[in-house]
């Protein structure tokens, strides 16, 4: 594999998923409008501005010089809409439903990578579930929404195409790492078994802004606990499909996720 394939948002979804399944990653251009990008940035602006970009410790999993904000589904109505974009839904159905009846949002985060940020340690989203041997079954679908232009220099996400098929003892070579370049409004999809990480920002004054949304099988524990990231009373006001995607409610009537909201609501 020599690069990350790309598609336009108007392309056939089956073709998109075929590219994604083969390379393990895919850039889709034009999924978010300029208005949606501006709305997400506006919704999250006070939270991003309040986030601390700590100095870097090379031994830390996360690089310094980066603003990180979670609980996006509570903080941005537009982010909730993008979470359930029709193409995201179609990709999730193709990748995840062979192994589950339903699937849920696994984690949400806004990441603003500043000058001086180093390359993040390469990892797999599915490392959350180490009891599955590599290569693992389809457990996670990940997406990174470009809220600004992504370039090689400003921290475009590192991707190792094809690494979702590797055995545990396969080591990555430097030339196998590619970096996502895409304009704002594009989305980088990658499979949960793909080695990836935030890229180094070697610019003098340019911050790279992305929103990561990942999805997992509904019977696996979510990385971000949506049940405390959003007040239950607010979650219950959302459309049923959105409630289900966030993990509120039962897993297609099988009992997983059973709850009674009355005590929390004081009823």
ChimeraX attribute file (.defattr): number of C-alpha atoms within 10 A of each C-alpha:
attribute: neighborCount
match mode: 1-to-1
recipient: residues
	/A:1	14
	/A:2	12
	/A:3	17
	/A:4	23
	/A:5	18
	/A:6	19
	/A:7	17
	/A:8	14
	/A:9	17
	/A:10	11
	/A:11	10
	/A:12	11
	/A:13	18
	/A:14	12
	/A:15	11
	/A:16	21
	/A:17	21
	/A:18	13
	/A:19	18
	/A:20	23
	/A:21	17
	/A:22	15
	/A:23	23
	/A:24	27
	/A:25	30
	/A:26	26
	/A:27	25
	/A:28	21
	/A:29	19
	/A:30	17
	/A:31	21
	/A:32	19
	/A:33	12
	/A:34	12
	/A:35	11
	/A:36	17
	/A:37	20
	/A:38	15
	/A:39	16
	/A:40	21
	/A:41	22
	/A:42	14
	/A:43	16
	/A:44	17
	/A:45	12
	/A:46	10
	/A:47	17
	/A:48	20
	/A:49	13
	/A:50	11
	/A:51	14
	/A:52	13
	/A:53	18
	/A:54	11
	/A:55	12
	/A:56	15
	/A:57	11
	/A:58	13
	/A:59	8
	/A:60	10
	/A:61	13
	/A:62	18
	/A:63	25
	/A:64	21
	/A:65	20
	/A:66	26
	/A:67	21
	/A:68	19
	/A:69	20
	/A:70	19
	/A:71	17
	/A:72	25
	/A:73	21
	/A:74	15
	/A:75	17
	/A:76	16
	/A:77	14
	/A:78	19
	/A:79	24
	/A:80	18
	/A:81	13
	/A:82	19
	/A:83	23
	/A:84	16
	/A:85	14
	/A:86	13
	/A:87	18
	/A:88	20
	/A:89	15
	/A:90	15
	/A:91	19
	/A:92	23
	/A:93	15
	/A:94	15
	/A:95	20
	/A:96	22
	/A:97	17
	/A:98	12
	/A:99	14
	/A:100	16
	/A:101	14
	/A:102	20
	/A:103	26
	/A:104	26
	/A:105	27
	/A:106	25
	/A:107	21
	/A:108	23
	/A:109	19
	/A:110	24
	/A:111	21
	/A:112	23
	/A:113	27
	/A:114	25
	/A:115	20
	/A:116	20
	/A:117	24
	/A:118	22
	/A:119	19
	/A:120	20
	/A:121	18
	/A:122	17
	/A:123	15
	/A:124	18
	/A:125	23
	/A:126	23
	/A:127	14
	/A:128	15
	/A:129	12
	/A:130	9
	/A:131	8
	/A:132	12
	/A:133	11
	/A:134	16
	/A:135	15
	/A:136	19
	/A:137	15
	/A:138	19
	/A:139	24
	/A:140	25
	/A:141	28
	/A:142	25
	/A:143	23
	/A:144	22
	/A:145	28
	/A:146	25
	/A:147	25
	/A:148	20
	/A:149	17
	/A:150	24
	/A:151	17
	/A:152	18
	/A:153	17
	/A:154	25
	/A:155	31
	/A:156	26
	/A:157	24
	/A:158	23
	/A:159	26
	/A:160	27
	/A:161	26
	/A:162	22
	/A:163	23
	/A:164	24
	/A:165	16
	/A:166	16
	/A:167	12
	/A:168	10
	/A:169	7
	/A:170	9
	/A:171	9
	/A:172	13
	/A:173	8
	/A:174	8
	/A:175	8
	/A:176	15
	/A:177	18
	/A:178	20
	/A:179	22
	/A:180	22
	/A:181	21
	/A:182	22
	/A:183	16
	/A:184	21
	/A:185	22
	/A:186	27
	/A:187	28
	/A:188	24
	/A:189	25
	/A:190	29
	/A:191	28
	/A:192	27
	/A:193	26
	/A:194	26
	/A:195	24
	/A:196	25
	/A:197	23
	/A:198	22
	/A:199	28
	/A:200	23
	/A:201	25
	/A:202	16
	/A:203	16
	/A:204	11
	/A:205	11
	/A:206	15
	/A:207	22
	/A:208	25
	/A:209	24
	/A:210	26
	/A:211	23
	/A:212	20
	/A:213	21
	/A:214	25
	/A:215	26
	/A:216	29
	/A:217	24
	/A:218	27
	/A:219	16
	/A:220	15
	/A:221	14
	/A:222	20
	/A:223	15
	/A:224	16
	/A:225	15
	/A:226	23
	/A:227	13
	/A:228	9
	/A:229	14
	/A:230	16
	/A:231	12
	/A:232	15
	/A:233	11
	/A:234	9
	/A:235	20
	/A:236	14
	/A:237	10
	/A:238	12
	/A:239	9
	/A:240	13
	/A:241	12
	/A:242	19
	/A:243	15
	/A:244	21
	/A:245	21
	/A:246	25
	/A:247	25
	/A:248	20
	/A:249	19
	/A:250	15
	/A:251	19
	/A:252	12
	/A:253	9
	/A:254	9
	/A:255	10
	/A:256	13
	/A:257	15
	/A:258	12
	/A:259	11
	/A:260	8
	/A:261	12
	/A:262	8
	/A:263	8
	/A:264	10
	/A:265	9
	/A:266	6
	/A:267	6
